[in-house]
């Protein structure tokens, strides 16, 4: 019976699964943090653009 294909913790062959799991966890956490930040920045940029446009339309009309 050949046991060379079985998992042996001392050889470190099983670390590939944990590395992939850790990478997936980091990506999911980053997405969970970045999506709300990007949504908030979108609305801030939209309001800023509206204020800038209003200033350009009405700010120079008094001169």
C-alpha positions as CSV (number, residue, x, y, z in Angstrom):
1,X,0.0,0.0,0.0
2,X,1.4,3.3,-1.1
3,X,0.8,6.2,1.4
4,X,2.8,8.9,-0.4
5,X,-0.4,10.6,-1.7
6,X,-1.9,11.1,1.8
7,X,-1.7,14.4,3.5
8,X,1.3,14.7,5.8
9,X,1.3,17.9,7.9
10,X,5.0,17.9,8.3
11,X,5.6,18.3,4.5
12,X,3.4,21.4,4.1
13,X,1.5,20.0,1.1
14,X,-1.9,21.1,2.5
15,X,-1.0,24.8,2.8
16,X,-2.3,25.5,-0.8
17,X,-5.9,25.2,0.3
18,X,-5.4,27.6,3.2
19,X,-3.6,30.1,1.0
20,X,-6.4,30.1,-1.5
21,X,-9.0,30.4,1.2
22,X,-7.1,33.3,2.8
23,X,-6.9,35.1,-0.6
24,X,-10.6,34.7,-1.2
25,X,-11.4,36.0,2.3
26,X,-9.2,39.0,1.8
27,X,-10.8,39.8,-1.6
28,X,-14.3,39.5,-0.1
29,X,-13.4,41.7,2.9
30,X,-11.9,44.3,0.6
31,X,-15.0,44.3,-1.6
32,X,-17.2,44.6,1.4
33,X,-15.3,47.7,2.5
34,X,-14.7,49.3,-0.9
35,X,-18.2,49.1,-2.3
36,X,-19.8,51.4,0.3
37,X,-16.9,53.8,0.1
38,X,-17.2,54.1,-3.6
39,X,-21.0,54.5,-3.4
40,X,-20.5,57.4,-0.9
41,X,-17.8,59.0,-3.1
42,X,-20.1,58.8,-6.1
43,X,-22.8,60.8,-4.3
44,X,-20.2,63.3,-3.0
45,X,-18.8,63.8,-6.5
46,X,-22.4,64.2,-7.9
47,X,-23.3,66.9,-5.4
48,X,-20.0,68.6,-6.0
49,X,-20.5,68.6,-9.7
50,X,-24.0,70.0,-9.3
51,X,-22.7,72.8,-7.0
52,X,-19.9,73.6,-9.5
53,X,-22.3,73.6,-12.4
54,X,-24.7,75.9,-10.5
55,X,-21.8,78.3,-9.6
56,X,-20.7,78.4,-13.2
57,X,-24.3,79.1,-14.4
58,X,-25.3,81.7,-11.8
59,X,-22.1,82.8,-10.2
60,X,-20.9,84.9,-13.1
61,X,-24.3,86.2,-14.2
62,X,-24.0,89.2,-11.8
63,X,-21.0,90.6,-13.5
